[in-house]
Amino acid sequence: MAKYLIHHHLARREHWDLRLEVEGVLKSWAVPKEPSPDPQVKRLAVMVEDHALEYGDFEGTIPEGQYGAGEVRIWDAGSYENLKPLPMAAALDQGQVELRLQGRRLQGNFALIRFKGKGKEKEWLFFKMKD
């Protein structure tokens, strides 16, 4: 099991940052709306730069003038299990990830599916799968 967390980020635009521990870094996606435990609700998740593992524990204020300025709070945290037979990095490369989340708020099976098409490489859907 690896670590996952979701930061609630009150920056220029409010969003939630989904972070998955993969090969020594936090792979990260910005999710414009609060993640949902409802399988009917799918959320856009835009892949952003990787973060250091130490950033996972961060809560506080990023000062004005710095990238991501605003308040950051841990909205959810726990562990995840990769449900695919591939290593997580390979599943991410293929654009289809299935996870079992065990967090304070989110529990169960979730998916991250990358959009297809030119200019869509960073756009994914994040949603709860039917358990």
Contacts in CASP RR format, 6 or more apart in sequence:
PFRMAT RR
TARGET T0000
AUTHOR 0000-0000-0000
METHOD contacts of the structure
MODEL  1
MAKYLIHHHLARREHWDLRLEVEGVLKSWAVPKEPSPDPQVKRLAVMVED
HALEYGDFEGTIPEGQYGAGEVRIWDAGSYENLKPLPMAAALDQGQVELR
LQGRRLQGNFALIRFKGKGKEKEWLFFKMKD
1 79 0 8 1.000
1 80 0 8 1.000
1 81 0 8 1.000
1 102 0 8 1.000
2 20 0 8 1.000
2 21 0 8 1.000
2 22 0 8 1.000
2 79 0 8 1.000
2 80 0 8 1.000
2 81 0 8 1.000
2 82 0 8 1.000
2 88 0 8 1.000
3 20 0 8 1.000
3 21 0 8 1.000
3 53 0 8 1.000
3 56 0 8 1.000
3 77 0 8 1.000
3 78 0 8 1.000
3 79 0 8 1.000
3 80 0 8 1.000
4 18 0 8 1.000
4 19 0 8 1.000
4 20 0 8 1.000
4 21 0 8 1.000
4 77 0 8 1.000
4 78 0 8 1.000
4 79 0 8 1.000
4 80 0 8 1.000
4 99 0 8 1.000
4 101 0 8 1.000
4 103 0 8 1.000
5 19 0 8 1.000
5 26 0 8 1.000
5 56 0 8 1.000
5 74 0 8 1.000
5 76 0 8 1.000
5 77 0 8 1.000
5 78 0 8 1.000
6 16 0 8 1.000
6 17 0 8 1.000
6 18 0 8 1.000
6 19 0 8 1.000
6 31 0 8 1.000
6 35 0 8 1.000
6 74 0 8 1.000
6 75 0 8 1.000
6 76 0 8 1.000
6 77 0 8 1.000
6 105 0 8 1.000
6 106 0 8 1.000
7 16 0 8 1.000
7 17 0 8 1.000
7 19 0 8 1.000
7 56 0 8 1.000
7 58 0 8 1.000
7 72 0 8 1.000
7 73 0 8 1.000
7 74 0 8 1.000
7 75 0 8 1.000
8 14 0 8 1.000
8 16 0 8 1.000
8 72 0 8 1.000
8 73 0 8 1.000
8 74 0 8 1.000
8 75 0 8 1.000
9 15 0 8 1.000
9 16 0 8 1.000
9 17 0 8 1.000
9 30 0 8 1.000
9 68 0 8 1.000
9 70 0 8 1.000
9 71 0 8 1.000
9 72 0 8 1.000
10 70 0 8 1.000
10 71 0 8 1.000
10 72 0 8 1.000
11 62 0 8 1.000
11 68 0 8 1.000
11 69 0 8 1.000
11 70 0 8 1.000
12 68 0 8 1.000
12 69 0 8 1.000
13 32 0 8 1.000
15 30 0 8 1.000
15 31 0 8 1.000
15 32 0 8 1.000
16 30 0 8 1.000
16 31 0 8 1.000
16 32 0 8 1.000
16 33 0 8 1.000
16 34 0 8 1.000
16 35 0 8 1.000
16 75 0 8 1.000
17 28 0 8 1.000
17 29 0 8 1.000
17 30 0 8 1.000
17 31 0 8 1.000
17 48 0 8 1.000
18 28 0 8 1.000
18 29 0 8 1.000
18 31 0 8 1.000
18 35 0 8 1.000
18 45 0 8 1.000
18 126 0 8 1.000
19 26 0 8 1.000
19 27 0 8 1.000
19 28 0 8 1.000
19 29 0 8 1.000
19 51 0 8 1.000
19 55 0 8 1.000
19 56 0 8 1.000
20 26 0 8 1.000
20 27 0 8 1.000
20 28 0 8 1.000
20 80 0 8 1.000
20 88 0 8 1.000
20 99 0 8 1.000
21 27 0 8 1.000
21 53 0 8 1.000
22 88 0 8 1.000
22 89 0 8 1.000
22 92 0 8 1.000
23 88 0 8 1.000
23 89 0 8 1.000
24 53 0 8 1.000
25 50 0 8 1.000
25 51 0 8 1.000
25 52 0 8 1.000
25 53 0 8 1.000
26 50 0 8 1.000
26 51 0 8 1.000
26 52 0 8 1.000
26 53 0 8 1.000
26 55 0 8 1.000
26 56 0 8 1.000
27 47 0 8 1.000
27 50 0 8 1.000
27 92 0 8 1.000
28 47 0 8 1.000
28 48 0 8 1.000
28 49 0 8 1.000
28 50 0 8 1.000
28 51 0 8 1.000
29 45 0 8 1.000
29 46 0 8 1.000
29 47 0 8 1.000
29 48 0 8 1.000
29 112 0 8 1.000
29 124 0 8 1.000
29 126 0 8 1.000
30 45 0 8 1.000
30 46 0 8 1.000
30 48 0 8 1.000
31 43 0 8 1.000
31 44 0 8 1.000
31 45 0 8 1.000
31 46 0 8 1.000
31 126 0 8 1.000
32 43 0 8 1.000
32 44 0 8 1.000
32 46 0 8 1.000
33 43 0 8 1.000
33 44 0 8 1.000
34 75 0 8 1.000
35 43 0 8 1.000
35 76 0 8 1.000
35 105 0 8 1.000
35 106 0 8 1.000
35 126 0 8 1.000
36 43 0 8 1.000
36 127 0 8 1.000
36 128 0 8 1.000
37 105 0 8 1.000
37 106 0 8 1.000
37 107 0 8 1.000
37 128 0 8 1.000
38 128 0 8 1.000
39 127 0 8 1.000
39 128 0 8 1.000
39 129 0 8 1.000
39 130 0 8 1.000
41 127 0 8 1.000
41 128 0 8 1.000
42 125 0 8 1.000
42 126 0 8 1.000
42 127 0 8 1.000
43 125 0 8 1.000
43 126 0 8 1.000
43 127 0 8 1.000
44 123 0 8 1.000
44 124 0 8 1.000
44 125 0 8 1.000
44 126 0 8 1.000
45 112 0 8 1.000
45 123 0 8 1.000
45 124 0 8 1.000
45 125 0 8 1.000
45 126 0 8 1.000
46 122 0 8 1.000
46 123 0 8 1.000
46 124 0 8 1.000
47 121 0 8 1.000
47 122 0 8 1.000
47 123 0 8 1.000
47 124 0 8 1.000
48 122 0 8 1.000
56 74 0 8 1.000
57 74 0 8 1.000
58 72 0 8 1.000
59 72 0 8 1.000
59 73 0 8 1.000
59 74 0 8 1.000
60 71 0 8 1.000
60 72 0 8 1.000
60 73 0 8 1.000
61 70 0 8 1.000
61 71 0 8 1.000
61 72 0 8 1.000
62 68 0 8 1.000
62 69 0 8 1.000
62 70 0 8 1.000
62 72 0 8 1.000
63 69 0 8 1.000
64 70 0 8 1.000
75 105 0 8 1.000
76 103 0 8 1.000
76 104 0 8 1.000
76 105 0 8 1.000
76 106 0 8 1.000
77 103 0 8 1.000
77 104 0 8 1.000
78 101 0 8 1.000
78 102 0 8 1.000
78 103 0 8 1.000
78 104 0 8 1.000
79 101 0 8 1.000
79 102 0 8 1.000
79 103 0 8 1.000
80 99 0 8 1.000
80 100 0 8 1.000
80 101 0 8 1.000
80 102 0 8 1.000
81 99 0 8 1.000
81 100 0 8 1.000
81 102 0 8 1.000
82 88 0 8 1.000
82 91 0 8 1.000
82 97 0 8 1.000
82 98 0 8 1.000
82 99 0 8 1.000
83 98 0 8 1.000
83 99 0 8 1.000
83 100 0 8 1.000
83 109 0 8 1.000
84 91 0 8 1.000
84 96 0 8 1.000
84 97 0 8 1.000
84 98 0 8 1.000
86 94 0 8 1.000
88 97 0 8 1.000
91 97 0 8 1.000
91 98 0 8 1.000
92 112 0 8 1.000
95 112 0 8 1.000
95 113 0 8 1.000
95 114 0 8 1.000
95 124 0 8 1.000
96 111 0 8 1.000
96 112 0 8 1.000
96 113 0 8 1.000
96 114 0 8 1.000
97 111 0 8 1.000
97 112 0 8 1.000
97 113 0 8 1.000
98 109 0 8 1.000
98 110 0 8 1.000
98 111 0 8 1.000
98 129 0 8 1.000
99 109 0 8 1.000
99 110 0 8 1.000
99 111 0 8 1.000
99 112 0 8 1.000
100 108 0 8 1.000
100 109 0 8 1.000
100 110 0 8 1.000
101 107 0 8 1.000
101 108 0 8 1.000
101 109 0 8 1.000
101 110 0 8 1.000
102 108 0 8 1.000
106 128 0 8 1.000
108 128 0 8 1.000
108 129 0 8 1.000
108 131 0 8 1.000
109 128 0 8 1.000
109 129 0 8 1.000
109 130 0 8 1.000
109 131 0 8 1.000
110 126 0 8 1.000
110 127 0 8 1.000
110 128 0 8 1.000
110 129 0 8 1.000
111 125 0 8 1.000
111 126 0 8 1.000
111 127 0 8 1.000
111 129 0 8 1.000
112 124 0 8 1.000
112 125 0 8 1.000
112 126 0 8 1.000
113 124 0 8 1.000
113 125 0 8 1.000
114 120 0 8 1.000
114 121 0 8 1.000
114 123 0 8 1.000
114 124 0 8 1.000
115 123 0 8 1.000
115 124 0 8 1.000
115 125 0 8 1.000
END
